[in-house]
Every structure is written in structure tokens, then in C-alpha cells.
């Protein structure tokens, strides 16, 4: 008996659907990824969590952000070790201290759990990839901007967290840029431990002494707001230039008010969005240059992805705010 053309088409559609239903889905129900960070209460990490959630939703996998709500490398280390014990499909890590994470990262890799560093690197570890800012170049931009604001002369204070590798790279870049301004000298470095209150107290004490700085360079997100508030309280708003980092709402508000002169903006949403996709590719061995990423003689994916920066000041603040996507702010 001959089949008519419509019957053949229906049969082909049925067979295609049947074969597709027999194929194993690309993402398994138990697939789960963990992002371990620090200072997770900051808006910076809320934006990163939005990127993580958006990528997870697109791929149909589970993902979560975890870690201490304040700067505490030891607490973050505990969170990372707990993440390894859960045997997830992969881990993103912002390493608050590169040294203490070297051995734990190796332990995860040995168990076949891919680890990608995001935002803050542990470059001597066995992590597969770093996704984040070229912090040396970002530091150069910060130092150059402050040097120009001071007209090449003056004493400056740096606010940072010395133990973080990424912030060390920013300071190295700032020092490199300031070599072009021999009349500028860094007279003090303040460790604010990621806490704006510490930055506020340190700057408040400094401006009441004989060592009042001519400019302030904040190389981490929390310091800018604390420093701006300290100057504002003693009627020094706009009288001592501040170059800050990141785009916390408070930082942008202080730019609007004229207290912070400029800020170097990173892209935490982009870091976590693509970080998760790279993890997923590793878990599935999606890049076929080598049989398996675990036994490959070299990483099958890029070793370093620079997500870039932008400089925001009062001239482009309105345009920048208008261009920002209204990401949800996960708790």
C-alpha cells in the first residue's frame, strides 16, 4: 500500500520527535554550580549574582552565590571547602587571599571539579581560568586620572586591601602611572578591610593631623563612600580629589554630589555570566580540542578573559546611569 505525501510527513515528524525524546538531555537535573565570594552584602556582588542567575536560567542549571557577608578570607576559605564537599559541577571563586586558596583549589581540581577564578585571582594555583578586570591597567587608569587632577604635584593616600592579589595589581599599575608625575608621592596606604567605616575613621583622623593629603586613591569598592563621607563631614567636599573604584550606588551618588571626582568601573555581571558558561563548557567537555579538560596538556579554554573597565565622572554620569540595565538585586 502506498503512503500519501502527508502521511509520510507525519511519520517523519513522529520519528524525529521519538528519537529526540530518547536522547539524553545536555544538562542533567542534578547539575549545580557554586560561586564563592566575599563581602557578599556589597552591591558589587549583588550585580554579580544577577549575572550568575541570568546565565543559569538560560542554560537550565542551578547556581548559587555563597560566602561571608564581610571581608574574612578564613570564612571564605571555609565556604569554599564546604562547596567542594558538595561535589558541584563547577565552582567560581573570587579569591580574597591567593595563597590560602592554592591547596584547596588543587584539591577541587583533583576531584574533577573545575574551578574558575572571577574578579580576584589566585594565579599560582591550578585554577583553569581567570575572568575579570586587567587590574594592572585599571590601576594605571586610576593613577593617571589622579595625577592629572593634581596637576602632577602633591601627596596622596591610597585606600586598599593589601592581601588581595587583584588590588596589589591595581596598586602596581597606579605606581607605574604615577612615575610620569614625579611631583606626586604616596605618603600613606590605608587597609580598610573592605569596610567603609574603617576608611571613614582613617581619613577623618588623617585630615585632622598635619598630614592632610592632596588627593586620595581608592582601589577597592568600599573605600570611596567612606572617604567621601569623611571629607563631607568637615566641609571638604570637592576640595580633595578622590578617584574611586566600582559603581556602587553610593559611589555614583557621591560623584553626583561632587565629592568623588571619578571612579573606575568594573563589570561583575559580565564576569559571573561568562564565568558560569565557561564552567559549563568544562563540565561537559564541550571544547573538543582535547578528550577531557582534566587530562589535557593545556586548558581547552582561554587562560584569561579581560572583561574591561570604564571611567565614570560627573561629565558622563547621567549617560552611564541611563545605560545601566535594571538587574534585579538578589539577597
C-alpha positions in Angstrom: 0.0 0.0 0.0 1.4 3.4 -1.0 1.6 6.1 1.6 0.4 9.6 0.6 2.8 12.5 1.0 1.0 13.9 4.1 1.2 10.5 5.8 5.0 10.3 5.1 5.4 13.8 6.6 3.5 12.9 9.7 5.6 9.7 10.1 8.8 11.7 9.7 7.7 14.2 12.4 6.7 11.4 14.7 10.1 9.6 14.3 12.1 12.8 14.8 10.2 13.5 18.0 10.6 9.9 19.2 14.4 10.0 18.5 14.7 13.4 20.3 12.9 12.0 23.3 15.3 9.1 23.5 18.4 11.4 23.6 19.9 12.2 26.9 19.4 15.9 27.8 22.5 18.1 27.7 22.0 19.4 31.2 21.2 16.9 33.9 18.7 17.7 36.7 21.4 17.4 39.4 23.8 19.9 37.6 24.7 22.6 40.1 27.3 25.4 40.2 28.5 27.4 43.2 30.1 30.9 43.3 32.1 31.5 46.4 32.8 35.2 47.1 33.5 37.5 50.0 31.8 40.7 51.2 28.6 39.4 49.6 26.5 42.1 51.1 28.1 44.7 48.8 26.1 45.9 45.7 29.0 44.6 43.6 28.3 41.0 44.4 24.5 41.5 44.1 25.2 42.5 40.5 27.5 39.5 40.0 24.7 37.3 41.4 22.3 38.7 38.8 24.7 37.7 36.0 25.1 34.3 37.6 21.3 33.8 37.8 20.7 35.0 34.3 23.2 32.6 32.8 21.9 29.7 34.9 18.3 30.4 33.8 19.4 30.5 30.1 21.2 27.2 30.5 18.6 25.5 32.7 21.0 24.7 35.5 21.2 25.5 39.2 23.6 28.1 40.5 24.1 30.0 43.8 26.3 32.6 45.3 27.7 32.0 48.8 30.4 33.3 51.1 30.8 35.7 54.1 28.9 39.0 54.1 32.1 40.8 55.4 35.7 40.7 54.4 37.0 37.5 56.0 39.4 35.3 54.0 39.2 32.4 56.6 35.4 32.4 56.4 35.5 32.4 52.6 38.0 29.5 52.7 35.6 27.6 54.9 32.8 28.3 52.4 35.0 27.1 49.5 35.8 23.9 51.3 32.1 23.3 52.0 31.4 23.9 48.3 34.0 21.2 47.4 32.4 18.7 49.8 29.1 19.2 48.0 30.7 17.9 44.7 29.1 20.5 42.4 29.5 20.6 38.6 31.9 23.5 39.0 33.0 26.4 41.3 33.6 30.1 40.6 35.8 31.7 43.2 36.8 35.3 44.0 40.0 34.6 46.0 40.3 37.2 48.8 43.7 35.8 49.5 45.6 34.0 46.7 47.9 32.0 48.9 45.4 30.3 51.2 43.3 29.1 48.3 46.2 27.4 46.3 45.9 24.0 48.1 42.1 23.9 48.2 41.8 24.7 44.5 44.2 21.9 43.7 42.1 19.6 45.9 39.0 20.5 43.9 40.7 20.0 40.6 42.0 16.6 41.7 38.4 15.6 42.4 37.4 16.6 38.8 35.6 19.8 39.9 36.6 22.7 37.6 37.5 25.9 39.3 37.5 29.3 37.7 38.6 32.5 39.5 36.4 35.5 38.9 37.2 39.1 39.9 40.1 38.2 42.3 42.7 35.7 41.1 44.9 33.0 42.6 47.4 32.9 39.7 49.8 30.4 41.2 47.0 27.9 41.8 45.7 25.2 39.4 42.6 27.2 38.6 41.6 26.7 35.0 40.8 30.3 34.0 40.6 33.9 35.3 37.6 36.0 34.3 37.8 39.6 35.3 39.5 43.0 35.1 43.0 43.6 33.9 43.8 45.1 37.3 47.2 46.5 36.3 45.7 48.5 33.5 42.8 49.6 35.7 45.3 50.8 38.3 47.2 52.7 35.6 44.0 54.5 34.7 43.3 55.4 38.3 46.8 56.7 38.9 46.8 58.7 35.6 43.5 60.3 36.4 44.6 61.4 39.9 47.9 62.6 38.6 46.2 64.8 36.1 43.7 66.1 38.6 46.6 67.2 40.9 48.5 68.8 38.1 51.4 66.5 38.7 52.2 67.6 42.3 51.1 66.6 45.8 50.9 63.9 48.4 48.3 61.2 48.1 46.8 58.5 50.2 45.9 55.0 48.9 42.9 53.1 50.3 43.1 49.3 49.5 43.3 45.8 50.9 47.0 44.8 50.7 46.4 41.0 50.9 44.3 40.8 47.7 46.2 39.9 44.5 43.9 41.9 42.3 44.3 45.0 44.5 48.0 44.6 44.5 48.0 44.6 40.7 45.9 47.9 40.8 48.5 49.5 43.1 51.3 48.3 40.9 49.6 49.9 37.9 48.9 53.1 39.8 52.6 53.3 40.8 53.6 52.8 37.2 51.3 55.6 36.0 52.5 58.0 38.8 56.1 57.6 37.6 55.1 60.1 34.9 54.3 62.6 37.7 57.5 62.8 39.8 56.0 65.6 41.9 53.4 63.2 43.3 54.2 61.0 46.3 52.2 58.2 48.0 52.6 59.1 51.7 50.3 56.6 53.3 48.5 53.3 52.5 45.3 52.5 54.4 44.0 48.9 54.8 40.2 49.4 55.1 39.5 45.6 55.1 36.6 46.2 52.7 34.7 48.3 55.3 33.7 51.9 54.6 33.7 52.7 58.3 37.4 51.9 58.6 38.1 54.1 55.6 36.0 56.9 57.2 37.8 56.7 60.5 41.2 56.6 59.0 40.7 59.6 56.7 38.9 61.5 59.5 42.0 61.1 61.7 44.3 62.0 58.8 42.7 65.2 57.8 42.8 66.5 61.4 46.5 66.0 61.5 49.3 67.9 59.8 49.4 65.2 57.1 46.2 66.2 55.2 46.6 64.7 51.7 46.2 66.5 48.4 44.5 63.5 46.8 43.0 60.1 47.6 43.1 57.0 45.5 40.6 54.2 46.5 41.4 50.9 44.9 38.5 48.9 46.2 34.8 49.4 46.2 34.0 50.2 49.8 36.6 52.9 50.4 35.2 55.6 48.1 32.0 56.1 50.0 33.7 56.1 53.4 36.4 58.6 52.3 33.8 60.9 50.6 31.7 60.9 53.8 34.7 61.8 55.9 35.6 64.8 53.8 31.9 65.9 53.5 31.6 66.0 57.4 34.4 68.6 57.6 33.3 70.7 54.6 36.0 69.4 52.3 33.6 68.1 49.6 35.3 68.5 46.2 38.4 70.2 47.7 40.5 67.0 47.8 40.1 64.9 44.6 39.1 61.3 45.1 39.5 58.6 42.4 37.5 55.6 43.4 36.7 52.1 42.1 33.4 50.4 41.0 29.9 51.6 40.6 28.2 51.1 43.9 25.1 53.3 44.1 26.7 55.2 47.0 29.8 55.9 44.9 27.7 57.2 42.0 25.7 59.4 44.4 29.0 60.9 45.7 30.1 61.7 42.2 26.7 63.5 41.6 27.4 65.5 44.8 30.9 66.4 43.7 32.7 64.5 46.5 34.2 61.7 44.3 35.8 63.0 41.2 35.9 59.8 39.2 35.5 56.0 39.5 36.9 53.1 37.5 34.0 50.8 36.8 34.3 47.0 36.6 31.7 44.5 35.2 30.8 41.9 37.8 27.6 40.9 36.0 29.7 40.1 32.9 32.3 38.2 34.9 29.8 35.8 36.5 27.7 35.5 33.4 30.5 34.2 31.3 32.3 32.5 34.2 29.3 30.2 34.6 29.2 29.5 30.8 32.9 28.6 30.8 32.4 26.3 33.8 29.5 24.6 32.0 31.7 24.0 28.9 34.4 22.4 31.1 31.9 20.2 32.9 30.6 18.9 29.6 34.0 18.9 27.8 32.3 21.0 25.2 35.5 22.1 23.5 36.8 19.2 21.6 40.5 20.1 21.1 41.3 17.6 23.8 39.4 14.5 25.0 38.9 15.7 28.6 39.9 19.0 30.3 41.1 17.0 33.3 43.9 15.2 31.4 44.5 17.9 28.7 48.2 19.1 28.4 46.8 22.7 28.2 43.5 24.3 29.0 40.9 23.9 26.2 39.5 27.3 27.0 41.2 30.8 27.3 43.5 31.2 30.3 42.5 34.8 31.0 39.4 36.8 29.9 39.6 40.6 30.5 36.1 41.9 31.0 37.2 45.6 30.7 36.5 48.8 32.6 35.1 52.3 32.1 35.8 55.6 33.8 32.8 57.5 35.2 32.8 61.1 36.3 30.3 63.9 36.5 30.5 64.5 32.8 29.2 61.1 31.8 27.4 60.0 35.0 23.8 60.7 33.7 24.5 58.8 30.4 26.1 55.9 32.4 23.2 55.6 34.8 20.7 55.7 31.9 22.6 52.9 30.1 22.7 50.6 33.2 20.3 47.6 32.9 18.0 47.4 35.8 19.2 44.0 37.1 17.3 42.5 40.0 19.2 42.7 43.3 19.1 39.2 44.8 19.5 38.9 48.5 
